[in-house]
Amino acid sequence: MRKKIYLKFKNFLPYYNEYGFKEGYRLYKKLSSSNLDNIHVYGIKHPINLRKKEESDIDVFKQVFIEKQYMPYQYKNPKIIIDAGGNVGLFSVLMKNNFPDAKIITIEPDDDNFLMAEKNLKNYSDVKVLHKGLWSKEVKLKIINEDASKWGIQVIEDNENGKIEAISINTIITENNFDRIDLLKMDIEGSEKEVFSKNYEDWLPKVKILVIELHDSMQKDASRIFFETLNKTWPQYRLSVSGENLVIENLSI
């Protein structure tokens, strides 16, 4: 009995630390229930929806709203934000509530994740949700691990059998007439190796802050290629770590 009470208290404590007893307990009870629709988070304008059968949704929620792995104060009031690997849209929700004037483009290749991201972001203006995968060029992509958790979806290039459209950052910049990207968040499960391998020369110098999770366990040498490209392209930068992410500021802009 004591062990069960201790575990419940331990699980509740991060909610209490972040939101206080009343709001923290309400949120903790909601996420522990069977109904994950219309989750109200203090400071977030519109309710959030998660999938009960997809455990990774709650893990992503905790990363964003409880563990605060993405700290808005680091991002210097961005006006143009790209969220690559948007999952169910929670990073974009956080950014839109902290920076309501920002234009956000959210990119997500998985069908179910994309639909959830659309649902979570439908009430926000100046947000585009693209059902695509980020790549170095426009090709067709295929998911290679259909049975994986929804926050670990990997894609490969497959122009014959792939059904997912790829989009490059160069294309995003051109189509939206961006002259710079204030904040680029990238959590694309190993595809960063492709993105930073080629066709980066035009867009990477235009990025002010890059928030990235590297996945060497999914793509060998992903980190090596990333840092080789960054060191060739950004003469000066500042790097910090936030949760699973690197936060890198381009000091040349």
Residue pairs with C-beta under 8 A, 6 or more apart in sequence:
11 28
12 24
12 25
12 28
14 62
14 66
14 67
15 24
15 25
15 27
15 28
15 66
16 24
16 25
17 24
18 24
18 65
18 66
18 68
19 27
19 42
23 42
26 40
27 39
27 40
27 41
27 42
30 36
30 39
30 40
31 39
31 50
31 58
31 61
34 52
35 52
36 49
36 50
36 51
36 52
36 57
36 58
37 47
37 49
38 47
38 48
38 49
39 47
39 48
39 49
39 50
39 61
40 47
41 47
41 48
41 65
43 97
44 65
44 93
44 94
44 97
45 97
45 123
45 124
46 93
46 120
46 123
46 124
48 61
48 90
48 93
48 120
49 88
49 116
49 119
49 120
50 57
50 58
50 61
50 88
50 116
51 57
51 88
51 112
51 116
51 150
54 112
54 149
54 150
55 149
56 149
56 150
56 151
56 152
57 88
57 116
57 150
59 151
60 87
60 88
60 90
60 151
61 90
63 69
63 70
63 243
63 244
64 70
64 90
64 91
64 93
64 94
65 90
65 94
67 243
69 242
69 243
69 244
69 245
70 91
70 94
70 95
70 185
70 211
70 242
70 243
70 245
71 242
72 94
72 95
72 98
72 99
74 209
74 240
74 242
74 247
75 95
75 99
75 182
75 183
75 209
76 182
76 208
76 209
77 99
77 182
78 95
78 99
78 102
78 182
78 183
78 208
78 209
79 99
79 101
79 102
79 103
79 182
80 102
80 103
80 178
80 180
80 181
80 182
80 183
81 92
81 95
81 99
81 102
81 103
81 104
81 105
81 181
81 182
81 183
81 184
81 185
82 104
82 105
82 107
82 169
82 172
82 181
82 183
82 184
82 185
83 89
83 91
83 92
83 95
83 104
83 105
83 106
83 107
83 185
84 107
84 134
84 184
84 185
84 186
84 187
84 188
85 107
85 108
85 134
85 185
85 186
85 187
85 188
85 189
86 92
86 106
86 107
86 108
86 113
86 117
86 129
87 108
87 113
87 117
87 150
87 151
87 187
88 113
88 116
88 117
88 120
88 150
89 106
89 108
89 116
89 117
89 118
89 119
89 120
89 121
89 129
90 120
91 185
92 104
92 106
92 117
92 120
92 121
92 124
92 127
93 120
93 121
93 124
95 102
95 104
95 183
96 102
96 104
96 121
96 124
96 127
101 126
102 126
102 182
103 126
103 127
103 176
104 124
104 126
104 127
104 128
105 127
105 128
105 130
105 172
105 176
106 117
106 121
106 127
106 128
106 129
106 130
107 130
107 132
107 133
107 134
107 167
108 114
108 117
108 129
108 130
108 131
108 132
109 131
109 132
109 133
109 141
109 143
109 153
109 155
109 164
110 143
110 150
110 153
111 131
112 150
113 150
113 153
114 129
114 131
117 129
118 129
121 127
121 129
130 167
131 164
131 165
132 164
132 165
132 166
132 167
133 141
133 155
133 164
133 165
133 166
133 167
133 188
133 191
134 166
134 167
134 168
134 169
134 186
134 188
134 191
134 195
135 141
135 157
135 166
135 167
135 168
135 191
135 194
135 195
136 168
136 194
136 195
136 197
136 198
136 199
136 200
137 166
137 168
137 198
137 199
138 165
138 166
138 167
138 168
138 171
139 157
139 159
139 162
139 166
140 157
140 158
140 159
140 160
140 161
140 162
140 163
140 164
140 165
140 166
141 155
141 156
141 157
141 158
141 162
141 164
141 165
141 166
142 155
142 156
142 157
142 158
142 161
142 162
142 163
142 164
143 153
143 154
143 155
143 164
144 154
144 155
144 156
145 152
145 153
145 154
148 154
152 189
153 189
154 189
154 190
154 191
154 218
155 162
155 164
155 189
155 191
156 162
157 166
157 194
168 195
168 199
168 203
169 181
169 184
169 195
169 200
169 203
170 199
170 202
170 203
172 178
173 181
173 202
173 203
173 206
178 206
179 206
180 206
180 207
180 208
180 253
181 203
181 206
181 207
181 208
182 208
182 209
183 208
183 209
183 211
184 207
184 209
184 210
184 211
184 212
185 211
185 212
186 192
186 195
186 210
186 211
186 212
186 213
187 212
187 213
187 245
188 195
189 215
189 218
190 215
190 218
190 219
190 222
191 219
192 212
192 214
192 215
192 219
192 222
192 226
193 219
193 221
193 222
193 225
193 226
196 204
196 225
196 226
196 229
196 230
197 225
197 229
200 229
200 233
201 233
204 229
204 230
204 233
204 234
205 233
205 234
205 250
205 252
206 253
207 250
208 249
208 250
208 253
209 247
209 248
209 249
209 250
210 246
210 247
210 248
210 250
211 242
211 245
211 246
211 247
211 248
212 226
212 245
212 246
212 248
213 244
213 245
213 246
214 222
214 223
214 226
214 246
215 222
216 222
216 223
230 237
230 248
234 248
234 250
234 251
234 252
235 251
235 252
236 250
236 251
236 252
237 248
237 249
237 250
237 251
237 252
238 248
238 249
238 251
239 246
239 247
239 248
239 249
240 246
240 247
240 248
241 247
